[in-house]
Amino acid sequence: MHNLELKVPPPVVALLIAAAMWGYSLLVQPAAPLTTLQTAIAIAIACAGIGIDIAGAVAFRRARTTINPLKPKATSSLVTNGVYRFTRNPMYVGMAVVLFAWAIWLASFPALLGVPAFVFYITRFQIAPEERALADIFGDAFAVYRSRVRRWL
C-alpha cells in the first residue's frame, strides 16, 4: 500500500475521480437537463473551492516554500497563516469542494460518493506521508500547529 504514497499528484487524483463520477452518473441515471438554480449553485460552490485552492497556493508562494505535493521533504517553511489557520490542507479541501460542485452539476446522488473517495485517498496516500515529513522537519512547531488546526475542516 505504501507504493501509492506521494506517487499521484492530487490534481490528477481529483480529475480521475471526477471522470469516474461522470461515468458512474451516466450508467446509473440518464443525464437530465440542468436547471438554472442547479447551475448557479454548482458554479458558486466550484468558485469557492477554486478560491480556497488559490488561497492555499498563494500562502505557499508567499512563504517561498515548495508547492510540489510529491516532495514534502523539500518544504522550507511551515505555513500557518491565512487560510492555513482554518485547515492544514486548503488545497485538498478546495479540490474536494470542486468535486462536490461537480456532483451537483451532474445531478447525481451516487456521484457524491466521489467526494469521500477523494478524501480517503488523499488522506491516506498524500496527507499522512506529508505530515510525517513535516513532523520530521519542524518537530514541535508542527505538533503545536497540528493540535490547533484541523486536517480538513
N, CA, C and O of each residue as an XYZ file, in Angstrom:
612
protein
N       0.813     -1.197      0.000
C       0.000      0.000      0.000
C       0.854      1.258      0.000
O       0.439      2.291     -0.526
N       2.045      1.181      0.586
C       2.915      2.353      0.626
C       3.374      2.750     -0.774
O       3.877      3.857     -0.970
N       3.204      1.859     -1.742
C       3.620      2.152     -3.112
C       2.899      3.362     -3.684
O       3.437      4.042     -4.557
N       1.699      3.640     -3.210
C       0.919      4.755     -3.741
C       1.207      6.075     -3.040
O       0.769      7.128     -3.503
N       1.939      6.032     -1.928
C       2.194      7.269     -1.193
C       3.027      8.231     -2.025
O       4.088      7.881     -2.540
N       2.517      9.456     -2.144
C       3.208     10.549     -2.838
C       3.574     10.205     -4.279
O       4.589     10.678     -4.791
N       2.759      9.388     -4.933
C       3.050      8.978     -6.310
C       2.188      9.692     -7.348
O       2.665     10.020     -8.434
N       0.922      9.934     -7.017
C      -0.010     10.531     -7.974
C      -0.326     11.951     -7.517
O      -0.819     12.140     -6.405
N      -0.053     12.948     -8.349
C      -0.354     14.325     -7.950
C      -1.843     14.489     -7.606
O      -2.701     14.007     -8.346
N      -2.152     15.159     -6.501
C      -3.551     15.322     -6.094
C      -4.487     15.868     -7.182
O      -5.626     15.408     -7.265
N      -4.061     16.832     -8.022
C      -4.987     17.253     -9.080
C      -5.329     16.119    -10.050
O      -6.439     16.064    -10.580
N      -4.377     15.221    -10.277
C      -4.649     14.063    -11.149
C      -5.648     13.137    -10.464
O      -6.555     12.617    -11.114
N      -5.492     12.929     -9.168
C      -6.451     12.115     -8.413
C      -7.841     12.734     -8.531
O      -8.816     12.025     -8.779
N      -7.938     14.043     -8.355
C      -9.232     14.727     -8.442
C      -9.834     14.567     -9.844
O     -11.031     14.312     -9.979
N      -9.014     14.715    -10.877
C      -9.523     14.557    -12.250
C      -9.985     13.131    -12.519
O     -11.016     12.929    -13.160
N      -9.246     12.149    -12.046
C      -9.650     10.752    -12.237
C     -10.960     10.460    -11.520
O     -11.834      9.779    -12.056
N     -11.087     10.976    -10.313
C     -12.337     10.766     -9.573
C     -13.483     11.513    -10.245
O     -14.599     10.996    -10.312
N     -13.225     12.722    -10.745
C     -14.264     13.472    -11.461
C     -14.735     12.693    -12.697
O     -15.928     12.647    -12.996
N     -13.792     12.092    -13.400
C     -14.151     11.283    -14.580
C     -14.974     10.066    -14.161
O     -15.952      9.715    -14.822
N     -14.578      9.430    -13.072
C     -15.338      8.279    -12.577
C     -16.741      8.692    -12.152
O     -17.709      7.974    -12.404
N     -16.849      9.857    -11.503
C     -18.165     10.363    -11.091
C     -19.059     10.573    -12.309
O     -20.237     10.217    -12.300
N     -18.480     11.154    -13.352
C     -19.233     11.406    -14.578
C     -19.668     10.087    -15.215
O     -20.833      9.917    -15.575
N     -18.725      9.158    -15.350
C     -19.057      7.864    -15.950
C     -20.110      7.124    -15.160
O     -21.040      6.557    -15.733
N     -19.970      7.126    -13.845
C     -20.934      6.443    -12.998
C     -22.306      7.088    -13.101
O     -23.323      6.395    -13.120
N     -22.336      8.412    -13.166
C     -23.631      9.096    -13.264
C     -24.330      8.754    -14.576
O     -25.558      8.691    -14.628
N     -23.554      8.533    -15.634
C     -24.159      8.147    -16.919
C     -24.714      6.733    -16.869
O     -25.742      6.446    -17.482
N     -24.040      5.849    -16.142
C     -24.501      4.467    -16.030
C     -25.733      4.331    -15.155
O     -26.635      3.547    -15.450
N     -25.762      5.101    -14.078
C     -26.817      4.954    -13.079
C     -28.097      5.663    -13.476
O     -29.194      5.156    -13.242
N     -27.957      6.829    -14.073
C     -29.153      7.578    -14.426
C     -28.894      8.365    -15.700
O     -27.774      8.818    -15.936
N     -29.919      8.529    -16.519
C     -29.728      9.335    -17.724
C     -29.508     10.802    -17.356
O     -30.011     11.284    -16.341
N     -28.760     11.488    -18.185
C     -28.491     12.906    -17.938
C     -29.779     13.708    -18.053
O     -30.504     13.600    -19.042
N     -30.051     14.499    -17.051
C     -31.214     15.376    -17.061
C     -30.726     16.785    -17.368
O     -29.598     17.142    -17.026
N     -31.565     17.582    -18.010
C     -31.138     18.957    -18.269
C     -30.900     19.712    -16.962
O     -31.637     19.548    -15.990
N     -29.884     20.520    -16.962
C     -29.564     21.307    -15.775
C     -30.568     22.430    -15.598
O     -30.978     23.074    -16.564
N     -30.958     22.657    -14.356
C     -31.808     23.801    -14.076
C     -30.915     25.013    -13.851
O     -29.723     24.867    -13.581
N     -31.475     26.180    -13.958
C     -30.715     27.405    -13.721
C     -30.199     27.445    -12.284
O     -29.056     27.834    -12.042
N     -31.030     27.047    -11.342
C     -30.629     27.044     -9.936
C     -29.482     26.054     -9.703
O     -28.502     26.372     -9.030
N     -29.618     24.869    -10.262
C     -28.572     23.850    -10.121
C     -27.259     24.353    -10.706
O     -26.199     24.166    -10.107
N     -27.323     24.981    -11.857
C     -26.127     25.529    -12.495
C     -25.503     26.606    -11.620
O     -24.289     26.617    -11.415
N     -26.321     27.503    -11.110
C     -25.811     28.599    -10.272
C     -25.166     28.065     -8.994
O     -24.100     28.528     -8.589
N     -25.812     27.101     -8.370
C     -25.265     26.521     -7.136
C     -23.946     25.816     -7.414
O     -22.975     25.999     -6.679
N     -23.907     25.017     -8.461
C     -22.677     24.285     -8.799
C     -21.539     25.250     -9.114
O     -20.411     25.038     -8.670
N     -21.816     26.289     -9.861
C     -20.774     27.266    -10.210
C     -20.300     28.011     -8.956
O     -19.099     28.216     -8.777
N     -21.227     28.411     -8.099
C     -20.841     29.128     -6.872
C     -19.974     28.254     -5.975
O     -18.970     28.719     -5.436
N     -20.353     27.000     -5.815
C     -19.571     26.090     -4.975
C     -18.211     25.821     -5.608
O     -17.200     25.793     -4.905
N     -18.169     25.624     -6.914
C     -16.883     25.396     -7.599
C     -15.973     26.616     -7.453
O     -14.771     26.471     -7.230
N     -16.534     27.795     -7.576
C     -15.728     29.023     -7.410
C     -15.173     29.118     -5.994
O     -14.031     29.533     -5.801
N     -15.977     28.735     -5.002
C     -15.496     28.735     -3.616
C     -14.330     27.756     -3.465
O     -13.324     28.073     -2.832
N     -14.472     26.572     -4.048
C     -13.396     25.579     -3.983
C     -12.128     26.062     -4.657
O     -11.030     25.877     -4.131
N     -12.273     26.675     -5.810
C     -11.112     27.210     -6.536
C     -10.469     28.333     -5.722
O      -9.244     28.446     -5.666
N     -11.302     29.158     -5.094
C     -10.772     30.235     -4.247
C      -9.974     29.705     -3.074
O      -8.927     30.257     -2.735
N     -10.454     28.639     -2.448
C      -9.731     28.022     -1.333
C      -8.399     27.472     -1.830
O      -7.364     27.639     -1.186
N      -8.442     26.815     -2.986
C      -7.221     26.282     -3.605
C      -6.190     27.382     -3.856
O      -5.015     27.246     -3.515
N      -6.649     28.451     -4.447
C      -5.751     29.567     -4.787
C      -5.182     30.201     -3.521
O      -3.997     30.532     -3.467
N      -6.028     30.369     -2.502
C      -5.545     30.958     -1.240
C      -4.429     30.106     -0.638
O      -3.450     30.641     -0.119
N      -4.573     28.800     -0.706
C      -3.530     27.917     -0.196
C      -2.244     28.032     -0.993
O      -1.155     28.100     -0.422
N      -2.369     28.054     -2.305
C      -1.187     28.160     -3.167
C      -0.482     29.503     -2.981
O       0.748     29.561     -2.958
N      -1.253     30.577     -2.850
C      -0.673     31.906     -2.650
C       0.097     31.957     -1.329
O       1.187     32.527     -1.269
N      -0.461     31.368     -0.278
C       0.234     31.354      1.020
C       1.566     30.610      0.908
O       2.557     31.030      1.506
N       1.600     29.523      0.160
C       2.856     28.792     -0.054
C       3.857     29.648     -0.823
O       5.036     29.699     -0.474
N       3.387     30.313     -1.857
C       4.283     31.151     -2.665
C       4.863     32.289     -1.822
O       6.052     32.595     -1.914
N       4.016     32.908     -1.005
C       4.488     33.999     -0.148
C       5.534     33.515      0.851
O       6.464     34.246      1.192
N       5.377     32.287      1.315
C       6.338     31.716      2.261
C       7.578     31.176      1.544
O       8.531     30.727      2.182
N       7.552     31.225      0.221
C       8.663     30.733     -0.607
C       9.018     29.285     -0.291
O      10.188     28.927     -0.153
N       7.986     28.470     -0.181
C       8.197     27.052      0.051
C       7.617     26.269     -1.119
O       6.842     26.806     -1.911
N       7.986     25.023     -1.223
C       7.559     24.213     -2.361
C       6.053     23.990     -2.357
O       5.425     23.835     -1.309
N       5.503     23.980     -3.549
C       4.092     23.667     -3.709
C       3.942     22.261     -4.290
O       2.828     21.780     -4.493
N       5.075     21.611     -4.555
C       5.079     20.272     -5.134
C       4.637     19.251     -4.086
O       5.367     19.002     -3.126
N       3.446     18.652     -4.255
C       2.942     17.727     -3.246
C       3.667     16.385     -3.230
O       3.493     15.599     -2.299
N       4.466     16.121     -4.237
C       5.165     14.844     -4.292
C       6.517     14.876     -3.585
O       7.170     13.844     -3.436
N       6.935     16.072     -3.147
C       8.227     16.221     -2.479
C       8.085     17.038     -1.185
O       8.638     18.133     -1.078
N       7.346     16.506     -0.209
C       7.140     17.276      1.024
C       8.423     17.515      1.821
O       8.486     18.458      2.610
N       9.432     16.688      1.632
C      10.698     16.889      2.367
C      11.453     18.123      1.873
O      12.412     18.559      2.510
N      11.022     18.689      0.733
C      11.641     19.910      0.220
C      11.025     21.162      0.839
O      11.413     22.277      0.491
N      10.079     20.990      1.744
C       9.419     22.116      2.401
C      10.436     22.922      3.208
O      11.215     22.371      3.985
N      10.406     24.238      3.003
C      11.377     25.094      3.696
C      10.774     25.912      4.825
O      11.504     26.460      5.651
N       9.439     26.000      4.869
C       8.813     26.727      5.974
C       7.433     26.155      6.263
O       6.759     25.645      5.368
N       7.027     26.244      7.511
C       5.721     25.782      7.943
C       4.738     26.936      7.795
O       4.847     27.949      8.486
N       3.784     26.775      6.893
C       2.810     27.835      6.620
C       1.615     27.642      7.554
O       0.945     26.610      7.511
N       1.357     28.644      8.398
C       0.268     28.552      9.376
C      -0.648     29.767      9.332
O      -1.572     29.875     10.137
N      -0.402     30.674      8.407
C      -1.213     31.893      8.338
C      -2.204     31.810      7.180
O      -2.218     30.844      6.416
N      -3.025     32.842      7.072
C      -4.025     32.873      6.007
C      -5.020     31.736      6.165
O      -5.496     31.462      7.267
N      -5.325     31.088      5.077
C      -6.304     30.002      5.076
C      -5.808     28.802      5.896
O      -6.602     27.958      6.311
N      -4.504     28.733      6.122
C      -3.925     27.651      6.927
C      -4.244     27.782      8.411
O      -3.893     26.899      9.194
N      -4.895     28.854      8.808
C      -5.385     28.977     10.188
C      -6.636     28.130     10.392
O      -6.985     27.802     11.526
N      -7.314     27.774      9.299
C      -8.584     27.063      9.379
C      -8.488     25.594      8.984
O      -9.271     24.772      9.459
N      -7.551     25.264      8.134
C      -7.356     23.892      7.675
C      -5.886     23.696      7.335
O      -5.233     24.595      6.805
N      -5.375     22.506      7.645
C      -3.978     22.222      7.322
C      -3.806     21.899      5.844
O      -2.681     21.852      5.347
N      -4.905     21.677      5.144
C      -4.830     21.234      3.751
C      -5.832     21.972      2.854
O      -6.700     21.338      2.254
N      -5.724     23.287      2.757
C      -6.732     24.021      1.990
C      -6.777     23.646      0.508
O      -7.845     23.676     -0.103
N      -5.644     23.297     -0.067
C      -5.672     22.947     -1.487
C      -6.467     21.665     -1.712
O      -7.171     21.539     -2.714
N      -6.359     20.715     -0.786
C      -7.130     19.477     -0.915
C      -8.598     19.722     -0.575
O      -9.486     19.128     -1.186
N      -8.853     20.592      0.394
C     -10.235     20.971      0.704
C     -10.867     21.606     -0.531
O     -12.001     21.288     -0.889
N     -10.125     22.506     -1.179
C     -10.634     23.148     -2.390
C     -10.988     22.141     -3.473
O     -12.023     22.262     -4.127
N     -10.127     21.148     -3.661
C     -10.404     20.115     -4.672
C     -11.642     19.311     -4.308
O     -12.446     18.985     -5.182
N     -11.807     18.986     -3.025
C     -12.989     18.249     -2.583
C     -14.261     19.078     -2.802
O     -15.300     18.542     -3.189
N     -14.168     20.372     -2.553
C     -15.323     21.254     -2.771
C     -15.677     21.306     -4.259
O     -16.854     21.284     -4.618
N     -14.679     21.373     -5.109
C     -14.930     21.369     -6.560
C     -15.575     20.043     -6.977
O     -16.482     20.036     -7.809
N     -15.123     18.933     -6.414
C     -15.752     17.641     -6.720
C     -17.207     17.614     -6.257
O     -18.063     17.042     -6.932
N     -17.486     18.228     -5.113
C     -18.874     18.328     -4.634
C     -19.708     19.129     -5.627
O     -20.835     18.751     -5.946
N     -19.152     20.236     -6.115
C     -19.853     21.044     -7.117
C     -20.099     20.232     -8.385
O     -21.155     20.343     -9.008
N     -19.129     19.424     -8.757
C     -19.259     18.576     -9.947
C     -20.413     17.583     -9.770
O     -21.170     17.346    -10.711
N     -20.551     17.006     -8.582
C     -21.655     16.082     -8.325
C     -22.998     16.800     -8.448
O     -23.968     16.238     -8.957
N     -23.044     18.039     -7.980
C     -24.284     18.824     -8.123
C     -24.557     19.081     -9.591
O     -25.692     18.953    -10.049
N     -23.532     19.438    -10.320
C     -23.668     19.686    -11.763
C     -24.175     18.430    -12.479
O     -25.004     18.509    -13.385
N     -23.668     17.285    -12.059
C     -24.081     16.022    -12.672
C     -25.494     15.611    -12.267
O     -26.096     14.736    -12.890
N     -26.016     16.247    -11.222
C     -27.351     15.926    -10.694
C     -27.436     14.438    -10.361
O     -28.423     13.768    -10.667
N     -26.378     13.945     -9.728
C     -26.298     12.524     -9.441
C     -25.946     12.308     -7.979
O     -24.842     12.623     -7.535
N     -26.903     11.768     -7.244
C     -26.640     11.459     -5.847
C     -25.494     10.452     -5.710
O     -24.619     10.649     -4.867
N     -25.471      9.368     -6.517
C     -24.356      8.425     -6.394
C     -22.987      9.052     -6.711
O     -21.964      8.595     -6.201
N     -22.969     10.084     -7.541
C     -21.697     10.744     -7.867
C     -21.099     11.413     -6.637
O     -19.892     11.648     -6.583
N     -21.931     11.720     -5.651
C     -21.423     12.318     -4.412
C     -20.409     11.403     -3.717
O     -19.603     11.874     -2.915
N     -20.443     10.118     -4.014
C     -19.502      9.175     -3.409
C     -18.060      9.478     -3.821
O     -17.115      9.042     -3.164
N     -17.902     10.220     -4.899
C     -16.564     10.611     -5.330
C     -15.872     11.506     -4.312
O     -14.649     11.461     -4.178
N     -16.635     12.315     -3.598
C     -16.031     13.232     -2.620
C     -15.386     12.456     -1.469
O     -14.210     12.682     -1.185
N     -16.106     11.549     -0.793
C     -15.418     10.794      0.261
C     -14.318      9.886     -0.286
O     -13.342      9.619      0.415
N     -14.455      9.411     -1.513
C     -13.379      8.610     -2.109
C     -12.113      9.461     -2.253
O     -11.013      8.994     -1.960
N     -12.272     10.696     -2.699
C     -11.132     11.609     -2.811
C     -10.523     11.878     -1.439
O      -9.305     11.812     -1.274
N     -11.365     12.179     -0.461
C     -10.891     12.480      0.891
C     -10.119     11.281      1.455
O      -9.057     11.456      2.053
N     -10.638     10.085      1.271
C      -9.961      8.886      1.780
C      -8.598      8.719      1.104
O      -7.585      8.552      1.783
N      -8.574      8.765     -0.220
C      -7.322      8.549     -0.940
C      -6.278      9.602     -0.557
O      -5.137      9.267     -0.238
N      -6.671     10.857     -0.591
C      -5.736     11.944     -0.298
C      -5.252     11.870      1.150
O      -4.073     12.100      1.422
N      -6.148     11.552      2.072
C      -5.736     11.439      3.474
C      -4.713     10.327      3.636
O      -3.688     10.517      4.291
N      -4.979      9.178      3.051
C      -4.116      8.014      3.241
C      -2.793      8.118      2.477
O      -1.729      7.846      3.033
N      -2.862      8.511      1.208
C      -1.680      8.415      0.356
C      -0.957      9.742      0.122
O       0.127      9.759     -0.461
N      -1.540     10.843      0.568
C      -0.897     12.137      0.380
C      -0.658     12.852      1.714
O       0.474     13.200      2.049
N      -1.726     13.061      2.458
C      -1.610     13.840      3.688
C      -0.786     13.111      4.747
O       0.086     13.721      5.367
N      -1.040     11.829      4.967
C      -0.301     11.100      6.007
C       1.215     11.162      5.766
O       1.956     11.476      6.698
N       1.699     10.876      4.552
C       3.153     10.991      4.351
C       3.653     12.439      4.415
O       4.770     12.689      4.868
N       2.839     13.381      3.969
C       3.236     14.793      4.090
C       3.409     15.172      5.559
O       4.382     15.829      5.930
N       2.459     14.751      6.387
C       2.518     15.108      7.801
C       3.693     14.436      8.509
O       4.269     15.011      9.433
N       4.050     13.229      8.083
C       5.248     12.592      8.648
C       6.487     13.417      8.310
O       7.359     13.623      9.154
N       6.554     13.885      7.064
C       7.702     14.705      6.645
C       7.732     16.027      7.411
O       8.795     16.455      7.860
N       6.584     16.673      7.563
C       6.533     17.937      8.293
C       6.912     17.759      9.759
O       7.563     18.626     10.342
N       6.506     16.637     10.357
C       6.878     16.360     11.745
C       8.392     16.183     11.855
O       9.004     16.643     12.819
N       8.989     15.522     10.876
C      10.451     15.346     10.879
C      11.172     16.686     10.733
O      12.169     16.940     11.409
N      10.664     17.531      9.854
C      11.334     18.800      9.551
C      11.118     19.832     10.658
O      12.063     20.489     11.094
N       9.862     19.971     11.113
C       9.514     21.080     12.010
C       9.252     20.669     13.455
O       9.042     21.533     14.307
N       9.259     19.388     13.746
C       9.151     18.892     15.113
C       8.011     19.470     15.921
O       6.844     19.342     15.551
N       8.359     20.111     17.037
C       7.357     20.631     17.966
C       6.467     21.710     17.341
O       5.281     21.798     17.659
N       7.032     22.518     16.464
C       6.231     23.573     15.825
C       5.081     22.956     15.031
O       3.964     23.472     15.049
N       5.355     21.851     14.333
C       4.290     21.192     13.583
C       3.314     20.510     14.535
O       2.109     20.518     14.284
N       3.799     19.933     15.601
C       2.921     19.282     16.581
C       1.938     20.285     17.180
O       0.757     19.978     17.346
N       2.421     21.475     17.502
C       1.550     22.525     18.039
C       0.526     22.937     16.991
O      -0.662     23.057     17.293
N       0.979     23.154     15.765
C       0.071     23.533     14.677
C      -0.970     22.439     14.459
O      -2.160     22.729     14.337
N      -0.529     21.189     14.410
C      -1.433     20.058     14.184
C      -2.471     19.964     15.296
O      -3.615     19.596     15.032
N      -2.105     20.284     16.515
C      -3.066     20.223     17.621
C      -4.066     21.374     17.580
O      -5.152     21.276     18.151
N      -3.706     22.451     16.913
C      -4.531     23.656     16.869
C      -5.462     23.718     15.656
O      -6.554     24.281     15.739
N      -5.034     23.140     14.531
C      -5.772     23.285     13.273
C      -6.156     21.901     12.739
O      -5.339     20.980     12.719
N      -7.392     21.778     12.317
C      -7.894     20.500     11.810
C      -7.292     20.158     10.470
O      -6.871     21.034      9.715
N      -7.256     18.865     10.185
C      -6.701     18.372      8.919
C      -7.536     18.843      7.734
O      -6.991     19.358      6.757
N      -8.834     18.674      7.813
C      -9.719     19.068      6.705
C     -10.427     20.362      7.081
O      -9.997     21.441      6.674
N     -11.464     20.273      7.824
C     -12.210     21.476      8.277
C     -12.697     21.313      9.679
O     -13.337     22.216     10.219
